[in-house]
């Protein structure tokens, strides 16, 4: 993983973006502390989807504990809307 300062990113964004495009995350620091992580778009989307799935699983498990005999009465479109809303957070 590359680590670069925010100043270096400002002056060399194209070169640093190329590093991230080819799959190597780039940590961007400010005042010596990591503040941002530059990653490929698809890697970010994949991470958001995994988080949404994890949160949905936790929600379903919580629902089954509060109403163990209740059927999951959610239309597929509603379920997709919930997942997309989670991704957009």
C-alpha positions as a printed NumPy array, in Angstrom:
array([[  0.   ,   0.   ,   0.   ],
       [  1.312,   3.392,  -0.995],
       [  1.236,   6.227,   1.546],
       [  1.317,   9.794,   0.241],
       [  0.725,  13.245,   1.677],
       [ -2.245,  15.344,   0.651],
       [  0.176,  17.847,  -0.898],
       [  1.658,  15.157,  -3.111],
       [ -1.846,  14.127,  -4.185],
       [ -2.64 ,  17.713,  -5.162],
       [  0.43 ,  17.996,  -7.334],
       [  0.487,  14.417,  -8.733],
       [ -3.112,  13.244,  -8.75 ],
       [ -2.932,  11.573, -12.157],
       [  0.02 ,   9.389, -11.257],
       [ -1.395,   8.518,  -7.847],
       [ -4.8  ,   7.695,  -9.351],
       [ -3.098,   5.296, -11.755],
       [ -1.638,   3.419,  -8.78 ],
       [ -5.119,   2.994,  -7.282],
       [ -6.684,   2.085, -10.651],
       [ -4.427,  -0.937, -10.904],
       [ -5.533,  -2.283,  -7.536],
       [ -3.089,  -0.885,  -5.013],
       [ -4.836,   1.204,  -2.342],
       [ -3.271,   4.58 ,  -1.61 ],
       [ -3.427,   6.022,   1.89 ],
       [ -3.484,   9.808,   1.892],
       [ -2.14 ,  11.529,   4.972],
       [ -2.623,  14.988,   6.345],
       [ -0.365,  16.285,   9.098],
       [  1.142,  12.818,   9.369],
       [ -2.161,  11.011,   9.948],
       [ -4.087,   8.808,   7.519],
       [ -7.22 ,  10.674,   6.431],
       [ -8.334,   9.109,   3.141],
       [ -8.033,   5.864,   1.262],
       [ -7.998,   5.962,  -2.538],
       [ -9.149,   2.661,  -4.035],
       [-10.512,   1.377,  -7.328],
       [-14.184,   2.167,  -7.845],
       [-15.206,  -1.489,  -8.12 ],
       [-13.334,  -2.357,  -4.913],
       [-15.274,   0.367,  -3.112],
       [-18.605,  -0.823,  -4.511],
       [-17.777,  -4.405,  -3.509],
       [-16.94 ,  -3.26 ,   0.036],
       [-20.21 ,  -1.314,   0.276],
       [-22.169,  -4.332,  -0.919],
       [-20.507,  -6.543,   1.682],
       [-21.358,  -4.012,   4.383],
       [-24.972,  -3.837,   3.188],
       [-25.22 ,  -7.638,   3.235],
       [-23.739,  -7.763,   6.742],
       [-26.184,  -5.129,   7.986],
       [-29.108,  -6.867,   6.298],
       [-28.118, -10.168,   7.913],
       [-27.96 ,  -8.492,  11.32 ],
       [-31.36 ,  -6.886,  10.711],
       [-32.912, -10.205,   9.687],
       [-31.403, -11.988,  12.677],
       [-32.744,  -9.283,  14.986],
       [-36.164,  -9.539,  13.38 ],
       [-36.237, -13.307,  13.757],
       [-35.422, -12.976,  17.461],
       [-38.221, -10.476,  18.101],
       [-40.795, -12.393,  16.043],
       [-39.444, -15.905,  15.467],
       [-42.629, -17.222,  13.831],
       [-43.307, -14.186,  11.632],
       [-42.825, -14.569,   7.907],
       [-40.514, -12.158,   6.118],
       [-43.184, -10.088,   4.393],
       [-41.012,  -7.883,   2.179],
       [-41.384,  -7.592,  -1.563],
       [-38.219,  -8.066,  -3.602],
       [-38.334,  -4.429,  -4.771],
       [-38.541,  -3.26 ,  -1.158],
       [-35.614,  -5.473,  -0.206],
       [-33.556,  -4.064,  -3.084],
       [-34.472,  -0.516,  -1.974],
       [-33.234,  -1.29 ,   1.545],
       [-29.953,  -2.643,   0.202],
       [-29.426,   0.343,  -2.121],
       [-30.193,   2.754,   0.729],
       [-27.576,   0.993,   2.853],
       [-25.01 ,   1.252,   0.064],
       [-25.711,   4.968,  -0.333],
       [-24.911,   5.699,   3.352]])
